[in-house]
Amino acid sequence: MVVEALCAGEPAMGLTFAALAAGRKVVTANKANVAEAWQRLRPYMRGDESALRFSAAVGGAVPVLEIIEKLRASSNVVRVRAVLNGTCNFVLERMHEGATYSHAVDEARAQGFAEADPHLDVSGLDAASKLVLISLKAFGEVPTTLERQGIDRLSPAAVEATRPSTSVIKLVATVSLQDGRVVARVAPELLTSDDYLAGARFEHNRFDVTLETGETVHLSGRGAGRWPTATSVMGDVWSVARER
């Protein structure tokens, strides 16, 4: 078995394909590579004993991809809304408490939620990659359109304006079926306190999965940091071990 926890692109991509071609099981946390190379990786994900596992790519300690897959098997999924980038959520929470954007990002780095270069997180690219994987599990295809806006261009005044109220700004990722097309969007949104996603605090993630029956399934848990990611990676490792 190979566990891949490198940065996006090379050498991780080449090593992953080499390991799979050699008949190895691969466990990865690399959502960008899986989202980019989905069509080439699809043959390695067939059957109950898939050669490629990527639970840690979305949701940290929340097994959201597995749950969405099971929900789809019982009732069609029509929409998924989520706060799924723990770094952005942490930064927005600290800004809501009065911290500056740069200070909040530095805090996120210090606590292990943000990379040395946080561009992938704050630009919304990380959330967009995760949303592609959710779309594949929920609808069996990548989004036809994906609109992306991060928090790096969010006006501090916009966050400050929410302080007197119970509303909060969150980076919300949404993918849904619209007129037979899969449409996705990642952007900051002003949420009222009664919105389930508004309750995601600091590095936590939350997910709303709406089914064709009208039911909505709520999921939540820690979505950033070394331990939530390690938990999901090891969950995949033990899953492979149990199969053997």
Backbone torsions as a table, in degrees:
resi	resn	phi	psi	omega
1	MET	NA	143.1	177.4
2	VAL	-118.6	129.1	174.4
3	VAL	-106.1	118.0	-177.0
4	GLU	-108.4	119.1	179.8
5	ALA	-135.0	42.8	-179.8
6	LEU	-93.5	-178.9	176.3
7	CYS	-75.2	166.7	-179.8
8	ALA	-63.4	156.9	178.2
9	GLY	84.7	-147.0	179.8
10	GLU	-94.3	150.7	6.9
11	PRO	-85.7	-0.3	-174.1
12	ALA	-58.2	-42.8	-176.8
13	MET	-62.0	-50.1	-178.7
14	GLY	-63.2	-40.0	179.6
15	LEU	-65.9	-37.9	179.5
16	THR	-62.9	-48.3	-179.8
17	PHE	-66.4	-36.1	178.4
18	ALA	-64.1	-43.0	179.9
19	ALA	-65.6	-43.5	179.7
20	LEU	-64.4	-42.5	179.7
21	ALA	-64.0	-27.8	179.5
22	ALA	-84.9	2.2	177.3
23	GLY	88.2	13.6	179.6
24	ARG	-85.5	153.1	167.9
25	LYS	-82.2	139.1	-179.5
26	VAL	-123.7	129.0	173.8
27	VAL	-112.6	125.3	-176.3
28	THR	-134.1	152.8	173.1
29	ALA	-111.7	13.8	-169.8
30	ASN	-92.6	85.2	-175.5
31	LYS	-66.1	-33.0	-178.4
32	ALA	-65.3	-45.0	-179.3
33	ASN	-67.5	-41.4	179.8
34	VAL	-64.4	-42.8	-179.7
35	ALA	-65.0	-40.5	-177.0
36	GLU	-70.9	-39.5	-172.8
37	ALA	-106.6	27.3	-173.9
38	TRP	-54.1	-46.9	-176.5
39	GLN	-62.8	-39.1	178.8
40	ARG	-72.7	-26.9	-178.1
41	LEU	-87.3	-19.4	-174.9
42	ARG	-51.4	-42.6	-179.1
43	PRO	-59.3	-23.0	-178.3
44	TYR	-89.9	3.4	-177.8
45	MET	-117.3	21.1	-178.7
46	ARG	-88.7	147.4	175.9
47	GLY	82.3	175.2	-178.1
48	ASP	-71.8	-28.1	-178.3
49	GLU	-105.5	64.9	-178.0
50	SER	-58.5	140.2	179.5
51	ALA	-75.8	-22.4	-178.3
52	LEU	-116.0	126.1	178.0
53	ARG	-120.3	137.1	-177.5
54	PHE	-145.1	41.7	179.8
55	SER	-58.1	-35.9	-176.6
56	ALA	-73.6	-8.4	-177.5
57	ALA	-70.4	-24.0	-179.2
58	VAL	-137.7	130.7	169.3
59	GLY	88.9	-1.5	-179.7
60	GLY	60.1	-118.7	-177.9
61	ALA	-81.3	-2.6	-179.8
62	VAL	-90.7	119.7	-179.0
63	PRO	-77.6	57.9	-170.9
64	VAL	-67.5	-39.2	-178.4
65	LEU	-64.4	-42.9	179.1
66	GLU	-64.8	-41.1	-178.7
67	ILE	-67.3	-43.0	178.0
68	ILE	-61.3	-40.7	178.9
69	GLU	-60.9	-42.0	179.7
70	LYS	-70.1	-38.3	178.3
71	LEU	-64.3	-40.4	179.6
72	ARG	-62.3	-33.5	-179.1
73	ALA	-69.7	-25.6	-177.7
74	SER	-100.5	-30.9	-180.0
75	SER	-157.4	134.4	-177.2
76	ASN	-57.5	135.7	175.0
77	VAL	-85.0	134.2	179.6
78	VAL	-111.3	-21.9	179.3
79	ARG	-161.0	144.9	171.2
80	VAL	-130.0	124.5	173.2
81	ARG	-115.3	143.6	-176.0
82	ALA	-156.7	148.9	161.4
83	VAL	-103.7	102.1	-168.0
84	LEU	-125.7	12.9	172.8
85	ASN	-120.0	105.7	-176.0
86	GLY	-63.7	-32.7	179.2
87	THR	-63.3	-51.1	180.0
88	CYS	-61.9	-40.0	-178.6
89	ASN	-65.9	-39.9	177.3
90	PHE	-62.1	-46.7	-179.4
91	VAL	-61.1	-45.1	-179.6
92	LEU	-65.3	-38.0	178.0
93	GLU	-62.7	-45.3	-179.1
94	ARG	-67.3	-36.5	176.2
95	MET	-65.6	-37.6	177.7
96	HIS	-63.1	-28.9	178.8
97	GLU	-84.2	-6.5	176.0
98	GLY	117.8	-5.3	179.5
99	ALA	-73.4	152.6	174.0
100	THR	-75.4	162.0	179.7
101	TYR	-58.3	-49.1	-176.3
102	SER	-64.8	-39.4	179.4
103	HIS	-67.0	-39.6	179.1
104	ALA	-64.1	-39.6	177.9
105	VAL	-65.3	-42.0	177.9
106	ASP	-60.9	-40.3	177.3
107	GLU	-63.2	-41.9	179.5
108	ALA	-61.8	-39.4	176.6
109	ARG	-63.6	-46.7	-176.0
110	ALA	-61.2	-31.9	-178.2
111	GLN	-92.8	3.2	175.1
112	GLY	83.0	14.3	179.3
113	PHE	-91.0	-27.5	-177.9
114	ALA	-115.5	147.3	175.3
115	GLU	-74.2	168.5	176.4
116	ALA	-56.1	-40.5	172.0
117	ASP	-107.9	104.0	-173.8
118	PRO	-84.1	12.3	-172.6
119	HIS	-55.6	-44.5	-176.9
120	LEU	-60.2	-35.3	179.7
121	ASP	-75.1	-58.5	-170.6
122	VAL	-70.3	-20.8	178.6
123	SER	-81.7	-11.4	-177.9
124	GLY	90.3	-2.2	-178.6
125	LEU	-65.1	-40.5	178.7
126	ASP	-62.2	-46.1	179.4
127	ALA	-63.0	-37.3	179.8
128	ALA	-65.4	-41.5	177.7
129	SER	-62.3	-43.3	178.3
130	LYS	-63.2	-38.3	-179.0
131	LEU	-65.8	-34.4	176.3
132	VAL	-61.5	-43.7	179.8
133	LEU	-66.2	-38.9	176.2
134	ILE	-62.4	-42.5	179.6
135	SER	-60.4	-41.7	-179.7
136	LEU	-64.4	-38.6	178.6
137	LYS	-74.1	-36.9	-175.4
138	ALA	-81.8	-36.6	-172.2
139	PHE	-125.0	-6.5	178.9
140	GLY	77.2	12.6	179.9
141	GLU	-156.1	161.5	177.7
142	VAL	-79.1	157.0	179.5
143	PRO	-61.6	143.9	174.5
144	THR	-68.1	-40.7	175.7
145	THR	-132.7	145.8	177.9
146	LEU	-140.2	105.6	177.8
147	GLU	-87.3	134.9	-176.6
148	ARG	-133.5	130.7	172.9
149	GLN	-144.1	127.2	-178.5
150	GLY	-91.9	-165.8	178.1
151	ILE	-100.1	-2.7	-177.6
152	ASP	-69.6	-19.0	177.9
153	ARG	-110.6	11.7	179.7
154	LEU	-75.0	131.6	-179.7
155	SER	-69.3	127.8	175.8
156	PRO	-55.8	-31.2	179.6
157	ALA	-64.5	-32.4	179.1
158	ALA	-65.1	-39.7	177.7
159	VAL	-70.6	-42.7	-179.3
160	GLU	-60.7	-34.0	-178.2
161	ALA	-66.3	-19.9	-178.9
162	THR	-84.8	-12.7	-173.5
163	ARG	-60.6	-40.4	-180.0
164	PRO	-70.7	-14.8	-175.4
165	SER	-107.4	178.0	177.0
166	THR	-92.9	0.3	178.7
167	SER	-79.7	154.0	179.6
168	VAL	-138.0	155.0	174.9
169	ILE	-98.7	128.8	177.8
170	LYS	-129.2	151.4	170.9
171	LEU	-83.5	107.8	-173.7
172	VAL	-105.5	130.2	175.6
173	ALA	-107.5	126.9	-177.7
174	THR	-131.5	133.6	173.1
175	VAL	-134.4	133.4	-175.0
176	SER	-152.3	164.4	173.7
177	LEU	-90.2	124.3	178.1
178	GLN	-134.2	112.4	179.9
179	ASP	53.3	42.2	177.3
180	GLY	80.7	1.2	179.3
181	ARG	-113.4	147.7	176.0
182	VAL	-93.1	117.0	-175.7
183	VAL	-117.2	135.2	-177.0
184	ALA	-130.3	152.6	-179.2
185	ARG	-152.2	137.3	172.6
186	VAL	-125.5	121.0	-177.8
187	ALA	-167.5	154.6	173.6
188	PRO	-66.2	138.0	178.7
189	GLU	-135.1	146.4	174.6
190	LEU	-87.4	117.7	-176.8
191	LEU	-112.4	138.9	175.1
192	THR	-79.9	162.7	-173.3
193	SER	-64.8	-21.4	-179.2
194	ASP	-85.2	-2.2	176.3
195	ASP	-79.9	128.1	-177.9
196	TYR	-55.3	-38.2	-177.6
197	LEU	-67.4	-23.9	-178.8
198	ALA	-65.0	-20.9	-177.8
199	GLY	-82.7	-0.7	177.7
200	ALA	-70.3	116.9	-176.1
201	ARG	-105.9	136.5	175.4
202	PHE	49.1	-118.5	-174.1
203	GLU	-85.6	6.7	-178.0
204	HIS	-77.3	151.1	174.7
205	ASN	-109.0	152.8	171.6
206	ARG	-139.5	146.5	-177.9
207	PHE	-134.6	135.3	171.6
208	ASP	-111.4	116.6	178.2
209	VAL	-113.6	113.0	-178.2
210	THR	-98.3	129.7	-177.2
211	LEU	-100.6	164.4	179.7
212	GLU	-60.9	-25.9	179.6
213	THR	-73.9	-10.6	-177.0
214	GLY	97.2	-10.5	178.2
215	GLU	-73.7	150.7	176.1
216	THR	-123.9	129.2	179.5
217	VAL	-103.6	128.9	179.9
218	HIS	-102.5	135.7	176.4
219	LEU	-132.1	144.7	177.7
220	SER	-153.9	159.3	177.9
221	GLY	163.7	175.5	-179.3
222	ARG	-70.5	129.8	-174.1
223	GLY	-115.7	2.6	-179.4
224	ALA	-144.4	158.3	-179.8
225	GLY	105.9	163.9	-173.5
226	ARG	-65.9	-40.8	-172.2
227	TRP	-72.3	-44.8	176.4
228	PRO	-59.0	-40.8	179.1
229	THR	-66.2	-44.7	179.3
230	ALA	-62.0	-37.7	178.6
231	THR	-59.5	-45.7	-179.4
232	SER	-68.7	-40.4	178.1
233	VAL	-60.2	-48.3	-178.3
234	MET	-67.9	-28.8	174.6
235	GLY	-61.1	-42.1	177.1
236	ASP	-67.1	-40.1	179.4
237	VAL	-60.3	-47.0	-179.2
238	TRP	-69.5	-29.9	176.4
239	SER	-62.3	-44.2	176.7
240	VAL	-63.3	-42.4	-178.4
241	ALA	-62.5	-40.5	179.5
242	ARG	-63.7	-37.7	179.4
243	GLU	-64.0	-27.5	-178.4
244	ARG	-87.4	NA	NA
